[in-house]
Each structure stands twice: as C-alpha cells, then as structure tokens.
Amino acid sequence: MTADVPTAEKSTGAPLIRRAAPRVGFVSLGCPKALVDSERILTRLRAEGYEISPDYDGADVVVVNTCGFLNSAKEESLAAIGEALNENGRVIVTGCLGVEEQRIRAEHPGVLAVTGPHQYEQVVAAVHEAVPPRHDPYVDLVPAEGLRLTPRHYAYLKISEGCNNRCSFCIIPGLRGDLASRQASDVLREAERLVKAGVKELLVISQDTSAYGLDLKYAESTWKDRKVRARFLDLCRELGDFGAWVRLHYVYPYPHVDEVIPLMAEGKILPYMDIPFQHASPAVLKAMRRPAHQEKTLERIRSWRRGCPDLALRSTFIVGFPGETDADFEILLDWLKEARLNRVGCFKYEPVDGAAANALPGAVPEELKEERWHRFMALQQEVSRDVLAAKVGQTIEVLIDEVDEEGALGRSKWDAPEIDGSVFLNGDTDLAAGDLVSVRIEHADEYDMWGQR
C-alpha cells in the first residue's frame, strides 16, 4: 500500500514552496458608510490572497480609512495616520479626508499614497504597489458575502453614494460627490448573499436614503427574472421579502416616505426610521438649507404614527448654529416635547473647513452652546424615559448581540446597533449572538430596558 501524497507536495514528492501571504492592517474611522467602504476594500484584497493583520507589527502595509466630516474628526484621522506611521511606517490613506491630500502630506509626508472616498480601485492599486499580491489559487478565497467588520448577525447595506443636498453646515457633497445610486438588482443580490450567510438584520444606509434612484430616473433592473425599479418604496418592499430585520437610516422626510409606513405596519420592514431633522425653528432650518418641508414634520409624524402606532423615530440635532436665538432654541424644545422621538442625539455646532455656514453671522458663544446642549439632553431624557416606561410589561422580540458569564445583551426592533439602547437579560447565558428571542420587559430607564424570557 502506498502512502497518500500530501497536498503540499507535487506528485514528484518535491514540496511546494508557498510564499507567505502579504498582510494588510486596516484602521476604519467615521460613519457606517465609511465602514462599508472598508469592507469592500478588505473583500477585494482578501480575494487577491492578502491576509488581514490584527495589529501594526504583523502588517506589511496599513490602510487608514479617514473621516473628514467635522474638524474634530479630521484631527482624529490625522492622529490615526500618525500613529500608524509611528507603529508601522508604511501607510496608505483613503476616505473623506483624502480629498485634502496636501494637508495630509504636509503633516505626514511619509504616507505612501492618498486617495479620496469610495475610490476602491485606487486603494487596491496602492496596496499592490506597496506589497505585490501573491497568487495562490488554493487560498485566494473569500465568502460570498465578502469580509465585514460588523458581527456576523447584522450588516450595513449601502444603496448609494454622495448627496444632492447642499446643507450649509455639511461638506459631504464636496467629499463624496452628488447622489450616485446602485442598481436595485445589485443591492438585492448583495442583500441575498448577506442573509444566506446568516445576517439577521440589514441596516440600509446612504447619505440620503429616501432619494435613492433619483439620479437613475428610477430605472428598472432585472432581479429574479423580473424588473425592479430603483425606487425607495420598491427597494423596501423587496428587502422585506428576505425574512431579515430591515432598518432604515438617514431618511429625509420627503412626501413619498409616507408610502413606506404601511410596510412597517405589516411587519415587512422594521417600524424604525433614522431621520436627521437637525432643528425645528424655521429660521434656523432656512439658514441650514434643509430640504423636505421641515416646517410640516409634526403633522407628518402624527400621520405616520396613525398608520403605524409602533413606529420608532430617531434623529440628530444641532444646537448653537450661527444665528440661533433664544427664541429659536425654545421653538426646538417645544417641538421636541410634542414630537416625542424615541432616540435623539445632539451636537454642539462646530465650524467645518469649507462649509458655507462658516460665513453666517451670529456665532453662538461656546458656553451658550454648552448650556443649550445640557437643556436639550435633559428634556430628551425625560421624553425617552416616558417612552420606554410604556414598554414595561410588554413581550417583545430581541436580537441578541452579546453573551457573557453575566447574561445576554440585545436590541429591540426600536434600537439600532451602537447608537441606540440595549435590552439586558441578566443571568441568561444559554443564548448566542444572532438569536432572536421573545422577552418580557420588566424595567426601563431613559436609555435601556431589562427583561426575562
């Protein structure tokens, strides 16, 4: 009987010499949209045989995906580049701050290459130049859903790039360009691959989700032997057929958003919308150049809740915007009391290089911004506490995110990962991340809930 030939040897018995796979380190900063960019770059590199290094020491080159939305984010990105250079020495920069190449190179002249946002090919080409890929058909494989930086049970699904709005405080269109939607069939194919790989929650993201398809004139594409339009409602309806939670982020309240509320009431997609209202005073909204008839939002919210009483709304606001008066701020607080939003984030206005708002008169002193921020957050905590108290005694579905020796931590359909609250199941250790369980809520505070199965 002859011995089997080891797979690492040719039939001659001579060992195959395989070069060590090149290793890439990755630092991803900024919003979920940037995270998706990072995942796409990682997927491409892994498909070409690169391995991903968990630390600086093991990497042949480090890619830093930067954020450039706020000046503080730019400083954080520059610091991350500096750290990568100090720890590794071979650094490629990409992302939103990449549009300011001169600034990056002035502070960090040692970077190997600088590319802008969603420039996947340029990033990969820069990695090729720094560390040529190794071809090995035995190991150059990636899962069908690609490589992701999120847990296995949820994933961000980016449906478009860029934005057509020109809000005075925002420089995103200058960083990422105008709206560029993906074909509906491409989005649905990606969603299908993710769900087949075990994803239980799809978080739909873009810069302006409800504007999806406008640039394509809502063109049809072929999906499962039929035509599907690149349109917000059509895409939501199709995504609702995959059997996963579908959560909508960055939705502007355009009139056609009303059409999606019945899908939420039917349970096709989650009764949740992340809508960046930013303010409530007509004068401030005008200075911000906000779209979508913001003065009618309370009426719209009441209509949505009539159609879907379970609806949860989260939003972000800015206090201390140039020209914001005491009266404007009081309008915002009154609006917040009446709107009773489920989840709210608030930022003190920060000038951003290149933003039109920098030229507006009426700068608000920092100490007044701070005072308004605290008043805003205190009011919203009261609202949130009341909203969550109404959930006590209910039995709800919870998607488990983490389990340790003390119990499980999950989220309700009203809570997005990382930005909203949690549901704690103390002592419940026989669960796993990705489990969907029924939980009776026993206690709640202004942010989180506690319950038992």
DOVEX-143744 format. One record per residue (C-alpha): x, y, z. Coordinates in steps of 0.25 Angstrom, whole numbers. Layout:
<rs>
<r><east>X</east><north>Y</north><up>Z</up></r>
...
</rs>
This chain:
<rs>
<r><east>0</east><north>0</north><up>0</up></r>
<r><east>6</east><north>13</north><up>-4</up></r>
<r><east>5</east><north>25</north><up>5</up></r>
<r><east>-4</east><north>37</north><up>1</up></r>
<r><east>3</east><north>49</north><up>-5</up></r>
<r><east>2</east><north>61</north><up>4</up></r>
<r><east>-6</east><north>72</north><up>-2</up></r>
<r><east>6</east><north>81</north><up>0</up></r>
<r><east>15</east><north>73</north><up>-9</up></r>
<r><east>15</east><north>70</north><up>-24</up></r>
<r><east>14</east><north>56</north><up>-30</up></r>
<r><east>29</east><north>56</north><up>-31</up></r>
<r><east>30</east><north>58</north><up>-15</up></r>
<r><east>36</east><north>71</north><up>-16</up></r>
<r><east>30</east><north>81</north><up>-6</up></r>
<r><east>22</east><north>93</north><up>-12</up></r>
<r><east>28</east><north>106</north><up>-7</up></r>
<r><east>18</east><north>116</north><up>-4</up></r>
<r><east>21</east><north>130</north><up>-1</up></r>
<r><east>15</east><north>136</north><up>12</up></r>
<r><east>3</east><north>143</north><up>9</up></r>
<r><east>5</east><north>158</north><up>9</up></r>
<r><east>-3</east><north>165</north><up>21</up></r>
<r><east>-10</east><north>178</north><up>22</up></r>
<r><east>-14</east><north>185</north><up>34</up></r>
<r><east>-27</east><north>193</north><up>34</up></r>
<r><east>-32</east><north>205</north><up>42</up></r>
<r><east>-46</east><north>209</north><up>39</up></r>
<r><east>-51</east><north>223</north><up>44</up></r>
<r><east>-64</east><north>230</north><up>43</up></r>
<r><east>-79</east><north>226</north><up>39</up></r>
<r><east>-85</east><north>213</north><up>35</up></r>
<r><east>-84</east><north>218</north><up>20</up></r>
<r><east>-69</east><north>218</north><up>22</up></r>
<r><east>-69</east><north>205</north><up>29</up></r>
<r><east>-76</east><north>199</north><up>17</up></r>
<r><east>-65</east><north>205</north><up>8</up></r>
<r><east>-55</east><north>198</north><up>17</up></r>
<r><east>-62</east><north>185</north><up>16</up></r>
<r><east>-62</east><north>186</north><up>1</up></r>
<r><east>-47</east><north>189</north><up>0</up></r>
<r><east>-44</east><north>177</north><up>10</up></r>
<r><east>-52</east><north>168</north><up>2</up></r>
<r><east>-45</east><north>171</north><up>-11</up></r>
<r><east>-31</east><north>170</north><up>-4</up></r>
<r><east>-35</east><north>156</north><up>3</up></r>
<r><east>-40</east><north>151</north><up>-11</up></r>
<r><east>-26</east><north>154</north><up>-16</up></r>
<r><east>-19</east><north>146</north><up>-6</up></r>
<r><east>-16</east><north>157</north><up>5</up></r>
<r><east>-17</east><north>154</north><up>19</up></r>
<r><east>-23</east><north>164</north><up>29</up></r>
<r><east>-14</east><north>167</north><up>41</up></r>
<r><east>-20</east><north>170</north><up>54</up></r>
<r><east>-8</east><north>179</north><up>59</up></r>
<r><east>2</east><north>188</north><up>53</up></r>
<r><east>14</east><north>179</north><up>56</up></r>
<r><east>9</east><north>168</north><up>47</up></r>
<r><east>5</east><north>177</north><up>35</up></r>
<r><east>13</east><north>179</north><up>22</up></r>
<r><east>5</east><north>192</north><up>20</up></r>
<r><east>-6</east><north>199</north><up>27</up></r>
<r><east>-18</east><north>205</north><up>21</up></r>
<r><east>-25</east><north>217</north><up>29</up></r>
<r><east>-39</east><north>220</north><up>24</up></r>
<r><east>-41</east><north>234</north><up>29</up></r>
<r><east>-53</east><north>243</north><up>33</up></r>
<r><east>-54</east><north>258</north><up>29</up></r>
<r><east>-68</east><north>262</north><up>33</up></r>
<r><east>-64</east><north>271</north><up>45</up></r>
<r><east>-51</east><north>278</north><up>49</up></r>
<r><east>-50</east><north>269</north><up>61</up></r>
<r><east>-52</east><north>257</north><up>52</up></r>
<r><east>-41</east><north>262</north><up>43</up></r>
<r><east>-31</east><north>263</north><up>55</up></r>
<r><east>-35</east><north>249</north><up>59</up></r>
<r><east>-32</east><north>244</north><up>45</up></r>
<r><east>-18</east><north>251</north><up>45</up></r>
<r><east>-15</east><north>246</north><up>59</up></r>
<r><east>-18</east><north>232</north><up>54</up></r>
<r><east>-9</east><north>233</north><up>42</up></r>
<r><east>2</east><north>238</north><up>51</up></r>
<r><east>0</east><north>226</north><up>60</up></r>
<r><east>0</east><north>216</north><up>48</up></r>
<r><east>13</east><north>223</north><up>43</up></r>
<r><east>20</east><north>222</north><up>56</up></r>
<r><east>16</east><north>208</north><up>59</up></r>
<r><east>17</east><north>202</north><up>45</up></r>
<r><east>23</east><north>212</north><up>35</up></r>
<r><east>16</east><north>208</north><up>23</up></r>
<r><east>3</east><north>215</north><up>22</up></r>
<r><east>-8</east><north>217</north><up>11</up></r>
<r><east>-18</east><north>228</north><up>14</up></r>
<r><east>-33</east><north>227</north><up>8</up></r>
<r><east>-46</east><north>233</north><up>11</up></r>
<r><east>-53</east><north>246</north><up>13</up></r>
<r><east>-40</east><north>253</north><up>18</up></r>
<r><east>-33</east><north>248</north><up>6</up></r>
<r><east>-39</east><north>260</north><up>-2</up></r>
<r><east>-29</east><north>269</north><up>6</up></r>
<r><east>-16</east><north>262</north><up>1</up></r>
<r><east>-8</east><north>274</north><up>3</up></r>
<r><east>-12</east><north>275</north><up>17</up></r>
<r><east>-9</east><north>260</north><up>20</up></r>
<r><east>5</east><north>261</north><up>13</up></r>
<r><east>9</east><north>274</north><up>20</up></r>
<r><east>6</east><north>267</north><up>33</up></r>
<r><east>10</east><north>253</north><up>30</up></r>
<r><east>20</east><north>253</north><up>18</up></r>
<r><east>23</east><north>239</north><up>19</up></r>
<r><east>10</east><north>233</north><up>15</up></r>
<r><east>11</east><north>224</north><up>3</up></r>
<r><east>-2</east><north>229</north><up>-4</up></r>
<r><east>-14</east><north>237</north><up>-2</up></r>
<r><east>-28</east><north>234</north><up>-9</up></r>
<r><east>-42</east><north>240</north><up>-7</up></r>
<r><east>-55</east><north>234</north><up>-2</up></r>
<r><east>-60</east><north>221</north><up>-9</up></r>
<r><east>-48</east><north>220</north><up>-18</up></r>
<r><east>-47</east><north>205</north><up>-17</up></r>
<r><east>-38</east><north>203</north><up>-29</up></r>
<r><east>-28</east><north>213</north><up>-25</up></r>
<r><east>-27</east><north>208</north><up>-11</up></r>
<r><east>-25</east><north>194</north><up>-16</up></r>
<r><east>-15</east><north>199</north><up>-27</up></r>
<r><east>-7</east><north>206</north><up>-16</up></r>
<r><east>-7</east><north>193</north><up>-8</up></r>
<r><east>-2</east><north>185</north><up>-20</up></r>
<r><east>10</east><north>195</north><up>-22</up></r>
<r><east>14</east><north>195</north><up>-7</up></r>
<r><east>12</east><north>180</north><up>-5</up></r>
<r><east>10</east><north>172</north><up>-18</up></r>
<r><east>-1</east><north>161</north><up>-17</up></r>
<r><east>3</east><north>147</north><up>-16</up></r>
<r><east>-5</east><north>138</north><up>-26</up></r>
<r><east>-9</east><north>125</north><up>-19</up></r>
<r><east>-22</east><north>118</north><up>-24</up></r>
<r><east>-22</east><north>109</north><up>-12</up></r>
<r><east>-24</east><north>120</north><up>-2</up></r>
<r><east>-29</east><north>132</north><up>-10</up></r>
<r><east>-44</east><north>130</north><up>-6</up></r>
<r><east>-54</east><north>139</north><up>1</up></r>
<r><east>-68</east><north>136</north><up>6</up></r>
<r><east>-79</east><north>140</north><up>-4</up></r>
<r><east>-84</east><north>152</north><up>5</up></r>
<r><east>-69</east><north>158</north><up>6</up></r>
<r><east>-62</east><north>161</north><up>18</up></r>
<r><east>-69</east><north>170</north><up>28</up></r>
<r><east>-65</east><north>178</north><up>41</up></r>
<r><east>-78</east><north>176</north><up>47</up></r>
<r><east>-83</east><north>164</north><up>55</up></r>
<r><east>-88</east><north>152</north><up>47</up></r>
<r><east>-103</east><north>155</north><up>50</up></r>
<r><east>-104</east><north>169</north><up>45</up></r>
<r><east>-99</east><north>177</north><up>33</up></r>
<r><east>-99</east><north>190</north><up>27</up></r>
<r><east>-105</east><north>191</north><up>13</up></r>
<r><east>-101</east><north>203</north><up>5</up></r>
<r><east>-110</east><north>207</north><up>-6</up></r>
<r><east>-104</east><north>220</north><up>-11</up></r>
<r><east>-92</east><north>229</north><up>-10</up></r>
<r><east>-92</east><north>244</north><up>-10</up></r>
<r><east>-103</east><north>254</north><up>-8</up></r>
<r><east>-110</east><north>265</north><up>-16</up></r>
<r><east>-114</east><north>273</north><up>-4</up></r>
<r><east>-106</east><north>286</north><up>0</up></r>
<r><east>-108</east><north>288</north><up>14</up></r>
<r><east>-99</east><north>299</north><up>19</up></r>
<r><east>-92</east><north>292</north><up>30</up></r>
<r><east>-89</east><north>280</north><up>22</up></r>
<r><east>-77</east><north>277</north><up>13</up></r>
<r><east>-81</east><north>263</north><up>9</up></r>
<r><east>-84</east><north>266</north><up>-5</up></r>
<r><east>-71</east><north>272</north><up>-7</up></r>
<r><east>-64</east><north>260</north><up>-1</up></r>
<r><east>-73</east><north>249</north><up>-7</up></r>
<r><east>-80</east><north>256</north><up>-19</up></r>
<r><east>-94</east><north>256</north><up>-24</up></r>
<r><east>-104</east><north>245</north><up>-22</up></r>
<r><east>-100</east><north>232</north><up>-29</up></r>
<r><east>-110</east><north>221</north><up>-27</up></r>
<r><east>-107</east><north>206</north><up>-29</up></r>
<r><east>-116</east><north>198</north><up>-38</up></r>
<r><east>-127</east><north>191</north><up>-30</up></r>
<r><east>-123</east><north>177</north><up>-35</up></r>
<r><east>-108</east><north>180</north><up>-29</up></r>
<r><east>-114</east><north>184</north><up>-16</up></r>
<r><east>-123</east><north>172</north><up>-15</up></r>
<r><east>-112</east><north>162</north><up>-19</up></r>
<r><east>-103</east><north>167</north><up>-8</up></r>
<r><east>-115</east><north>166</north><up>2</up></r>
<r><east>-118</east><north>152</north><up>-2</up></r>
<r><east>-103</east><north>148</north><up>0</up></r>
<r><east>-103</east><north>154</north><up>13</up></r>
<r><east>-116</east><north>147</north><up>18</up></r>
<r><east>-111</east><north>134</north><up>13</up></r>
<r><east>-98</east><north>136</north><up>21</up></r>
<r><east>-106</east><north>137</north><up>34</up></r>
<r><east>-109</east><north>152</north><up>35</up></r>
<r><east>-122</east><north>155</north><up>43</up></r>
<r><east>-122</east><north>170</north><up>41</up></r>
<r><east>-120</east><north>179</north><up>29</up></r>
<r><east>-117</east><north>193</north><up>32</up></r>
<r><east>-120</east><north>201</north><up>20</up></r>
<r><east>-110</east><north>213</north><up>19</up></r>
<r><east>-106</east><north>224</north><up>9</up></r>
<r><east>-105</east><north>239</north><up>10</up></r>
<r><east>-120</east><north>242</north><up>7</up></r>
<r><east>-127</east><north>228</north><up>7</up></r>
<r><east>-140</east><north>233</north><up>2</up></r>
<r><east>-134</east><north>240</north><up>-10</up></r>
<r><east>-130</east><north>226</north><up>-15</up></r>
<r><east>-131</east><north>225</north><up>-30</up></r>
<r><east>-134</east><north>239</north><up>-33</up></r>
<r><east>-121</east><north>240</north><up>-41</up></r>
<r><east>-125</east><north>227</north><up>-49</up></r>
<r><east>-138</east><north>233</north><up>-52</up></r>
<r><east>-143</east><north>221</north><up>-44</up></r>
<r><east>-138</east><north>211</north><up>-55</up></r>
<r><east>-142</east><north>197</north><up>-55</up></r>
<r><east>-132</east><north>185</north><up>-54</up></r>
<r><east>-135</east><north>170</north><up>-54</up></r>
<r><east>-136</east><north>163</north><up>-41</up></r>
<r><east>-141</east><north>148</north><up>-41</up></r>
<r><east>-146</east><north>149</north><up>-55</up></r>
<r><east>-154</east><north>161</north><up>-53</up></r>
<r><east>-152</east><north>176</north><up>-53</up></r>
<r><east>-150</east><north>185</north><up>-41</up></r>
<r><east>-149</east><north>200</north><up>-40</up></r>
<r><east>-138</east><north>207</north><up>-33</up></r>
<r><east>-148</east><north>214</north><up>-24</up></r>
<r><east>-149</east><north>215</north><up>-9</up></r>
<r><east>-162</east><north>208</north><up>-8</up></r>
<r><east>-159</east><north>197</north><up>-17</up></r>
<r><east>-146</east><north>194</north><up>-11</up></r>
<r><east>-152</east><north>194</north><up>3</up></r>
<r><east>-163</east><north>184</north><up>-2</up></r>
<r><east>-153</east><north>175</north><up>-8</up></r>
<r><east>-143</east><north>175</north><up>4</up></r>
<r><east>-155</east><north>172</north><up>13</up></r>
<r><east>-157</east><north>158</north><up>6</up></r>
<r><east>-143</east><north>153</north><up>11</up></r>
<r><east>-148</east><north>150</north><up>25</up></r>
<r><east>-138</east><north>158</north><up>32</up></r>
<r><east>-140</east><north>171</north><up>40</up></r>
<r><east>-139</east><north>183</north><up>31</up></r>
<r><east>-135</east><north>196</north><up>37</up></r>
<r><east>-135</east><north>210</north><up>30</up></r>
<r><east>-125</east><north>220</north><up>33</up></r>
<r><east>-122</east><north>235</north><up>28</up></r>
<r><east>-136</east><north>236</north><up>23</up></r>
<r><east>-141</east><north>250</north><up>19</up></r>
<r><east>-156</east><north>252</north><up>21</up></r>
<r><east>-160</east><north>254</north><up>6</up></r>
<r><east>-174</east><north>252</north><up>3</up></r>
<r><east>-172</east><north>239</north><up>-3</up></r>
<r><east>-167</east><north>233</north><up>10</up></r>
<r><east>-181</east><north>232</north><up>15</up></r>
<r><east>-183</east><north>221</north><up>5</up></r>
<r><east>-173</east><north>212</north><up>13</up></r>
<r><east>-181</east><north>213</north><up>26</up></r>
<r><east>-191</east><north>202</north><up>22</up></r>
<r><east>-179</east><north>193</north><up>20</up></r>
<r><east>-175</east><north>195</north><up>35</up></r>
<r><east>-189</east><north>193</north><up>40</up></r>
<r><east>-190</east><north>180</north><up>32</up></r>
<r><east>-176</east><north>175</north><up>39</up></r>
<r><east>-169</east><north>175</north><up>25</up></r>
<r><east>-158</east><north>185</north><up>30</up></r>
<r><east>-155</east><north>190</north><up>44</up></r>
<r><east>-164</east><north>201</north><up>49</up></r>
<r><east>-152</east><north>210</north><up>51</up></r>
<r><east>-147</east><north>222</north><up>43</up></r>
<r><east>-134</east><north>230</north><up>46</up></r>
<r><east>-137</east><north>244</north><up>41</up></r>
<r><east>-127</east><north>255</north><up>43</up></r>
<r><east>-137</east><north>267</north><up>46</up></r>
<r><east>-125</east><north>275</north><up>51</up></r>
<r><east>-134</east><north>287</north><up>56</up></r>
<r><east>-149</east><north>291</north><up>57</up></r>
<r><east>-148</east><north>307</north><up>56</up></r>
<r><east>-152</east><north>311</north><up>42</up></r>
<r><east>-141</east><north>322</north><up>43</up></r>
<r><east>-130</east><north>312</north><up>46</up></r>
<r><east>-135</east><north>302</north><up>36</up></r>
<r><east>-134</east><north>312</north><up>25</up></r>
<r><east>-120</east><north>316</north><up>29</up></r>
<r><east>-116</east><north>301</north><up>29</up></r>
<r><east>-123</east><north>300</north><up>15</up></r>
<r><east>-130</east><north>287</north><up>20</up></r>
<r><east>-139</east><north>280</north><up>10</up></r>
<r><east>-152</east><north>273</north><up>11</up></r>
<r><east>-162</east><north>284</north><up>17</up></r>
<r><east>-157</east><north>282</north><up>31</up></r>
<r><east>-168</east><north>292</north><up>36</up></r>
<r><east>-178</east><north>281</north><up>34</up></r>
<r><east>-171</east><north>270</north><up>41</up></r>
<r><east>-180</east><north>269</north><up>54</up></r>
<r><east>-192</east><north>267</north><up>45</up></r>
<r><east>-185</east><north>257</north><up>37</up></r>
<r><east>-180</east><north>249</north><up>50</up></r>
<r><east>-195</east><north>249</north><up>55</up></r>
<r><east>-199</east><north>243</north><up>41</up></r>
<r><east>-188</east><north>233</north><up>42</up></r>
<r><east>-192</east><north>228</north><up>56</up></r>
<r><east>-207</east><north>227</north><up>52</up></r>
<r><east>-202</east><north>218</north><up>41</up></r>
<r><east>-192</east><north>210</north><up>49</up></r>
<r><east>-194</east><north>212</north><up>65</up></r>
<r><east>-181</east><north>204</north><up>67</up></r>
<r><east>-173</east><north>214</north><up>59</up></r>
<r><east>-159</east><north>218</north><up>66</up></r>
<r><east>-152</east><north>231</north><up>61</up></r>
<r><east>-138</east><north>234</north><up>64</up></r>
<r><east>-132</east><north>247</north><up>60</up></r>
<r><east>-120</east><north>257</north><up>62</up></r>
<r><east>-120</east><north>271</north><up>65</up></r>
<r><east>-110</east><north>283</north><up>65</up></r>
<r><east>-111</east><north>294</north><up>76</up></r>
<r><east>-103</east><north>307</north><up>75</up></r>
<r><east>-104</east><north>308</north><up>60</up></r>
<r><east>-100</east><north>322</north><up>55</up></r>
<r><east>-111</east><north>332</north><up>57</up></r>
<r><east>-119</east><north>322</north><up>67</up></r>
<r><east>-126</east><north>332</north><up>76</up></r>
<r><east>-132</east><north>328</north><up>90</up></r>
<r><east>-146</east><north>328</north><up>83</up></r>
<r><east>-141</east><north>318</north><up>72</up></r>
<r><east>-136</east><north>309</north><up>83</up></r>
<r><east>-149</east><north>310</north><up>91</up></r>
<r><east>-156</east><north>306</north><up>78</up></r>
<r><east>-147</east><north>294</north><up>77</up></r>
<r><east>-150</east><north>290</north><up>91</up></r>
<r><east>-165</east><north>291</north><up>89</up></r>
<r><east>-164</east><north>283</north><up>77</up></r>
<r><east>-156</east><north>272</north><up>84</up></r>
<r><east>-167</east><north>271</north><up>95</up></r>
<r><east>-178</east><north>270</north><up>84</up></r>
<r><east>-170</east><north>260</north><up>75</up></r>
<r><east>-167</east><north>251</north><up>86</up></r>
<r><east>-156</east><north>244</north><up>78</up></r>
<r><east>-151</east><north>230</north><up>83</up></r>
<r><east>-136</east><north>233</north><up>81</up></r>
<r><east>-129</east><north>246</north><up>80</up></r>
<r><east>-114</east><north>251</north><up>78</up></r>
<r><east>-110</east><north>265</north><up>79</up></r>
<r><east>-97</east><north>272</north><up>75</up></r>
<r><east>-92</east><north>286</north><up>78</up></r>
<r><east>-89</east><north>293</north><up>65</up></r>
<r><east>-75</east><north>292</north><up>60</up></r>
<r><east>-70</east><north>300</north><up>49</up></r>
<r><east>-64</east><north>291</north><up>38</up></r>
<r><east>-54</east><north>296</north><up>28</up></r>
<r><east>-61</east><north>298</north><up>14</up></r>
<r><east>-75</east><north>299</north><up>20</up></r>
<r><east>-84</east><north>310</north><up>15</up></r>
<r><east>-89</east><north>312</north><up>29</up></r>
<r><east>-75</east><north>318</north><up>34</up></r>
<r><east>-79</east><north>331</north><up>27</up></r>
<r><east>-92</east><north>333</north><up>34</up></r>
<r><east>-93</east><north>344</north><up>44</up></r>
<r><east>-98</east><north>342</north><up>59</up></r>
<r><east>-87</east><north>332</north><up>64</up></r>
<r><east>-92</east><north>326</north><up>77</up></r>
<r><east>-83</east><north>326</north><up>89</up></r>
<r><east>-77</east><north>313</north><up>93</up></r>
<r><east>-83</east><north>314</north><up>107</up></r>
<r><east>-97</east><north>317</north><up>102</up></r>
<r><east>-95</east><north>305</north><up>93</up></r>
<r><east>-92</east><north>296</north><up>105</up></r>
<r><east>-103</east><north>301</north><up>113</up></r>
<r><east>-113</east><north>299</north><up>102</up></r>
<r><east>-108</east><north>285</north><up>99</up></r>
<r><east>-110</east><north>281</north><up>114</up></r>
<r><east>-124</east><north>287</north><up>114</up></r>
<r><east>-127</east><north>279</north><up>101</up></r>
<r><east>-122</east><north>266</north><up>106</up></r>
<r><east>-129</east><north>267</north><up>120</up></r>
<r><east>-142</east><north>269</north><up>113</up></r>
<r><east>-140</east><north>258</north><up>103</up></r>
<r><east>-136</east><north>249</north><up>115</up></r>
<r><east>-150</east><north>251</north><up>121</up></r>
<r><east>-157</east><north>248</north><up>108</up></r>
<r><east>-149</east><north>236</north><up>106</up></r>
<r><east>-151</east><north>231</north><up>120</up></r>
<r><east>-166</east><north>232</north><up>118</up></r>
<r><east>-166</east><north>225</north><up>104</up></r>
<r><east>-158</east><north>213</north><up>110</up></r>
<r><east>-166</east><north>212</north><up>122</up></r>
<r><east>-178</east><north>209</north><up>113</up></r>
<r><east>-171</east><north>197</north><up>109</up></r>
<r><east>-171</east><north>191</north><up>123</up></r>
<r><east>-180</east><north>179</north><up>123</up></r>
<r><east>-179</east><north>176</north><up>108</up></r>
<r><east>-173</east><north>164</north><up>102</up></r>
<r><east>-164</east><north>168</north><up>90</up></r>
<r><east>-155</east><north>162</north><up>80</up></r>
<r><east>-140</east><north>164</north><up>84</up></r>
<r><east>-128</east><north>161</north><up>75</up></r>
<r><east>-116</east><north>156</north><up>83</up></r>
<r><east>-103</east><north>164</north><up>81</up></r>
<r><east>-94</east><north>158</north><up>92</up></r>
<r><east>-94</east><north>147</north><up>103</up></r>
<r><east>-84</east><north>146</north><up>114</up></r>
<r><east>-84</east><north>140</north><up>128</up></r>
<r><east>-93</east><north>150</north><up>134</up></r>
<r><east>-104</east><north>149</north><up>123</up></r>
<r><east>-108</east><north>154</north><up>109</up></r>
<r><east>-109</east><north>167</north><up>103</up></r>
<r><east>-118</east><north>170</north><up>91</up></r>
<r><east>-127</east><north>180</north><up>84</up></r>
<r><east>-141</east><north>182</north><up>81</up></r>
<r><east>-147</east><north>186</north><up>67</up></r>
<r><east>-147</east><north>200</north><up>72</up></r>
<r><east>-132</east><north>201</north><up>74</up></r>
<r><east>-120</east><north>201</north><up>64</up></r>
<r><east>-106</east><north>196</north><up>68</up></r>
<r><east>-96</east><north>205</north><up>74</up></r>
<r><east>-105</east><north>217</north><up>74</up></r>
<r><east>-118</east><north>213</north><up>82</up></r>
<r><east>-121</east><north>206</north><up>94</up></r>
<r><east>-120</east><north>191</north><up>99</up></r>
<r><east>-128</east><north>181</north><up>105</up></r>
<r><east>-121</east><north>173</north><up>117</up></r>
<r><east>-125</east><north>159</north><up>120</up></r>
<r><east>-117</east><north>157</north><up>133</up></r>
<r><east>-113</east><north>143</north><up>136</up></r>
<r><east>-118</east><north>138</north><up>122</up></r>
<r><east>-105</east><north>131</north><up>118</up></r>
<r><east>-110</east><north>120</north><up>109</up></r>
<r><east>-112</east><north>129</north><up>97</up></r>
<r><east>-103</east><north>133</north><up>85</up></r>
<r><east>-101</east><north>145</north><up>77</up></r>
<r><east>-111</east><north>145</north><up>66</up></r>
<r><east>-122</east><north>138</north><up>73</up></r>
<r><east>-136</east><north>145</north><up>72</up></r>
<r><east>-144</east><north>143</north><up>85</up></r>
<r><east>-157</east><north>147</north><up>92</up></r>
<r><east>-154</east><north>156</north><up>104</up></r>
<r><east>-164</east><north>161</north><up>115</up></r>
<r><east>-159</east><north>175</north><up>119</up></r>
<r><east>-158</east><north>177</north><up>134</up></r>
<r><east>-151</east><north>190</north><up>136</up></r>
<r><east>-146</east><north>202</north><up>127</up></r>
<r><east>-139</east><north>215</north><up>129</up></r>
<r><east>-136</east><north>227</north><up>119</up></r>
<r><east>-127</east><north>218</north><up>110</up></r>
<r><east>-129</east><north>203</north><up>113</up></r>
<r><east>-138</east><north>192</north><up>116</up></r>
<r><east>-137</east><north>180</north><up>125</up></r>
<r><east>-145</east><north>167</north><up>123</up></r>
<r><east>-146</east><north>152</north><up>124</up></r>
<r><east>-150</east><north>141</north><up>114</up></r>
</rs>
